[in-house]
Amino acid sequence: MNVNYPKICVCKDKRVYVFFYINSKRYRLFNGKRIGLQLDPNSYPVHIRYDKAQLLAAEVYKYVSQGGIFKEYNKESLVTGKLTDKEYLKLSLNIKCKEDYTKSYKSELNYAYKLLISASKSPKYERRDIIKVLEYYNNSSSYNSLLKNLKVLFNKAEELGLENNPTKGLKRKKSKANLNKPFDDIPAILNEIKAFNYNLYLCCIMTYGCLLRPHREVRELTWGDFTTDLSYIKLSGSRNKSGRNRIVPVPSYIRELLNKGDNNLNIFTGTTKAPNPDYFKTIWGRFKKVSKLLEQDQTIYSFRHSGAIEIYKRTGSLSKLQKALGHSSLAVSLTYLRGLEVSELEERDMPMV
């Protein structure tokens, strides 16, 4: 569908109306009755009719762009503002990008959208178009990531009125598990990191002991996220990947390192701003070059993996592991621990150094 934003015209008798084009055909409305809106600019004094017509123009454009239907003047035939698949996807992308997601995730959605647009010039998408886009990747991990993002866009577009969702039924490629290698000697590697950079040390020990995700959950921590006695960290659903509120115990060996400041200050910078998103990634890259203890495939996330393994070994509880990791379901925890499934957490359940 090709629809332009309505323009306003003033007649010789001072009446106003809005006019617009759908697929090159012109339509005009003097009021909002045909779109179910009780707005009649011409019922107002002459000097404010134009302002009311601007409101009418905005409402008409919104209604038509979202697929609204109205009757032609003095006719029974219907005019539809139904969007093309590409227009639905663009609207879907805009909505997702306004939601509370990370900058990198929004970039992934934008990239998936651009691949879709370049894959076909047709206004309607078929299954073969999606397969063509997915064929950009042979690597199963990249393939699955792109498929996930395409499904997100099409599912939202379907909610908005898209009739055909070509991603339905498309399955992920099977891939081998590629988990971060756990640490054998936690105290030794933590001491080496401590000597290199204290902020990185604090990030790693909290990733291990509290099982927080380092690059957002730990990096963005403020003193207001801790209870007064520093015994718990409380994160709202908007602050963690699962989207659920999360309460995590803080082991005593971590509490000893903390000196509570003002609630609105970040624990690393001492200001209201958190370190930049690549802060710990950059420091870790430098540490890797000088470390004598790091092994291949060990990352900051390996501390979270090591802590998860320890919790499961010490508690034998699948639900406690799920709670500690902040996973949305046990199935996610199963995948995380290569088939090991792991309520309420207490300090004695947390990893020990």
N, C-alpha and C positions, 0 to 999 in steps of 0.2 A: 504494500500500500504506500502511496505517495501522497502525503497530506501536508499542506503548508499551514503556517500559523495564521489564524484569521486576522483580517484587516478590518478597519472601521470606516464606514461611509456615512456622511451626513447628507440627508435629502434637503431639497429646497424648502420643504415645510418644517425643517428642523428635526424631523425624526431621524433616528440613527439605526443602523443595522450592522451586523458583522458578515463578512463573506470570506469564503475559503474554497480551496480546490481539493478534491479527492480524485487521484488518478486523472488529472487534467480537466475534470468536470467541476463547474462552479456551483456553489450552494450559498445561500444567504439565510440568515435568521434574524428576525426583529426582536425575538425574545427567546427564553429558554424552555418554552413549553414542549417543544418537540424532542428535547433531550431529558425531559422530566425535571426541569429546574424552574423554580418560581422566581424568575428574574426578568423584569420587563423595563429596560432602560427608558423607554418612552413614556412610562407612567410617572417619571420624575420631572421636576422643573428643567427647562431647557438648558440652563447653565451647568447642570451636573449629569446630563444624559451621556456625554462622551466618556466620563469616568466610569459610569455604570456599564457602558458598552465594553470598556476594557476588561471589566470583571467577567462579562459574558464571553468575550473572546478567549480568556484564559480557561474558563470552565468548558467551553466548546472544544477547545484543543485537547484538553485533558480527557474528556469523554470520548472523542473520536479516536485519539491515539491509543486508548486502552481497549478498542474494539467495540465501542458503543454503536448502537443501531438506532436510526430514526427514519421516519417516513418522509418521502419527497413531498413537496408542497402540493396540496390538492390531489395527491395520488396515493395509491395503496402500496406502490413499490417501496422496498426498503433500501436504505443506504447504510452500508456497514463500513466502519472504520477499522476493520480487522487488519492486524499487522501481518507482514510477511514473516517467515521464519527468522530471517536476519534481523528484522526490527524487534521481534520478540527477544532474540538473543542479546541484542544491544541493550534493551531495557533490562533484561536479566542481569547483564554484566554491571550496569550502572547501579542497580539495587544492591548487588553483592558487594560492590566496592565502597558503598556508603555504610556498610555494616562494620562491626568491630572485629576486623580480622587484621592479621599482621600485614605489613607492607609487602613482604616477600610472597605471601599467599595471593594477595591481590595482583601482584605481577604475574604469577603463574596463571591466574584466570584470564588476564589480559592477553597473555601469550597464546593460550588455548583458543581464545576468541579470534585472534589474528590468523591463526592457522586455519580455522574454520572458514573465515572470510576468503582466504586465498585459495581454498580447496575447490570452491564451486561458485560460479556466477549465477546459478539458478536461485530464485527467491525461496525455493523449498528444498529442504535437506532430506536426503535419502540415506539409508544404511550404508550404501557404497561410499558416500561422501565421508562419513565418519571413519570408515575403515581406511580410506585413502589418507586421512589425517594421521591416524594411528600408525600407519606404515612408515612414518618418518623415523620411528624408533624400532630398533631390533632388540635393544636392551629391555628386559622385562620390567625392571624397576621404573625406567622412564616411561615405558608404554603404560604401565598401570597408573602412574601419577597423572599422565595426560588424560587417560580414560576417566579417572576420578574427577578431574576438573571439567571435562566435557559433560559428564553426567550432572555435575552441580549446575552448570549453565542451562542445560536442557530441562532439568527438573524444575528449576525456578521459572523458566519460560513456559513450561507446561502449567504451572500454577497460575500464570498470567493469562493463559488462554491458548497456548500453542496446542494444536490438535494432534500432531504426530511427533512422538519423541523417538528418534532413530537410535538413541543409545540404549533403549530398553533391550535386555537380553544379551547385550555384549558383555563378555566375561573377561576377568583379569587373566593375565598370563601367569602360569605357575612360575615361581621363582625360588631360588635357594635362599634360606635365611642368611642374613648378613648382619650379625649383631656385633656390637662393640665388645672387644675382648676384655674380660674382667681383670682386675689386678690381683696378684697373689699376695703382695705385701703392701697393704694399705698404708701403715705408718711410714714406711720407707719412702714411698713415692710422694706422700703428703709433705714429708720433711724436705724433700728435694724441691718441691714446688714452693714451699714456704720461704726457702732461702733465695728463690729466684724472684718471686713477686707475691706480696702478701695478699693483695686483692684476689689474685688467681687462686691462691691457697684457700681463702675464705669461700670463694665460689665452689671450689672442688669439694671441700669438706662438707658444705651444705648440700651439694648435689648428692654426696654419698650418705650423709647422716640424716637428711630430711627428705631425700629422694625428689627434690625439686628439679625441674628442667632448667639447665644453667642459663641458656641464652635469652630467656624472657623472664621466667618466674623468679630466678635468683637475681638476675641483673636489675630487675625493676623493683626489688624489695625496698620498702621504706620502713622506718621504725614504727609507723602506724600499723603495719601489717602484723606486728608482734603484740602479744598480750603484755600487760604491764611488767610481769615478772619474767618475760622472755621465754616462757615455757612452751608457748604455742605460736604458730604462724597461721594466720587466717587469710585466705585468698578468695575473692568473689569469683563467680563463674566467668566473668569477663577477663579475668587475669590468668586463666590457665586453659590448656588445650582442650580439656574435656568439657568445658563450659559449665561445670558444676562448682558450687561452693566447696572449698577444701580447707580442712583444719588438720595441721600436721604438728606433732610433738617436736620440740627442739631438745636433743640430747644435751646432757650437762657439759660434755666436752666442747660443744659448740657455744653454749651459753657463756662459758668462761671467756670466750674470745670477743663477746659483744659488749658494747657500752652504749646503752640506749640513748638516742638523741631525740630531737623534736620529731613529732609524728609525720610531718610532711617531707622530711629529708630522706634522700636515698642513702642506704647504708654504705655505699662505696664512694660516692662523690661528696657526700655531706651537703649537697644542694638539693633543690627541688627537681632537678633533672637527673635522669638515669644515665649511665654510660651509653655510648652509641651502640647500636645492635651488633656490631662486629667487634666490640671491645675485647671480650674474652677469647673470641676466635683468633684475633690478632696476637694476643699475648701467648696463647697456647701454641701458635705457630712458631713463635720465637723460642718458647721453652723446648719444643720438640728438637730444635737444632742443637741444644746444649745438654739435654738430658742423657744420663747414663743408664737410667732404669726403664725408660719407656720402651715398650715392644710394639711391633707392627700392629696396626688396627686398634690401638688404644687411643681413646679420645676423652674429652671431658665427660661425655656421656657414659664412658666406661665406669665412672664412679657411681652413677645411678644404677647401672646394671649390677655392679658388685654389691651395692647396698641391697638391691632387690633379692639377689641370691642369698645373702646372709639372713635377711628377714625370713625368707621361706625355710631355710635350713633350721633356724632357731625357733620358729613358731609353728611350722607345718600348716599354716592357715592360708588358704587361697584368698579368702575374703580380706584378710588383713593385708596381704600383698597388694591386692587390687586397690584397697583404700590408700595404702602408702604411696603407690605409684600414681594415684589420681586418674586411673583408667576408667572409662565409661562403662566397661563390662569386663567380666572374667575372660571373655574370648580374646580381648586385646592383651590381657596379661598372659594368656596362654601363648600367644604368638611371640610376645616379648621374651619369654623364658623358654622358648623352644619346647613347648608342650607342657611345661609345669604351670599349673594354676595356683595362683596364690591369690570394717567393723570398727570395730572401734580400736584405735591404737593407743598404746600406753608407752611411756618412755622406755620401759624395759624391753619392749619389742624392737626398738630401733637399733641400727647397726652400732657396733662398738669398735673403738680404735684400740 
